[in-house]
Amino acid sequence: MLETIKQTFSDARAIEIWTVVIALLSLLLISIQFLWQVADRRKKRNRSKARQKELEQRLATLRPLEANEYARFILEGQQPSTESAQSLEGKPSLIERDSLRGWRVADEYSEYCPELLKKWAKQHERK
């Protein structure tokens, strides 16, 4: 193989060799960028899965009254009672206080898994 490479470049000019080197470096940079994006996507997916799991665990630990009020809050926008709101504010917080609109779904969950919240609320509403 080394002999083939030597024969290929034996009568090549310097500019031709530099052109090949630059093309190979470009391919290397493109490959690095691709691998970086794949790793970044994987991190985001893993982070999203962790948030969903955390949310599912938190929803599973709600008391029936809190769960009903949270389901109505998600589906109908009905503000929860003060007691329920305070317990929903616990760690991790399912709702946040908004000075203009009152209570709202916590940003960290509304971004990552709004469909999971709506699905849970619809299932819980049927019970």
Summary of the structure (lengths in Angstrom):
residues: 127
radius of gyration: 27.7
end to end distance: 71.4
largest distance: 84.4
contacts: 300
relative contact order: 0.09
helix: 75%
strand: 6%
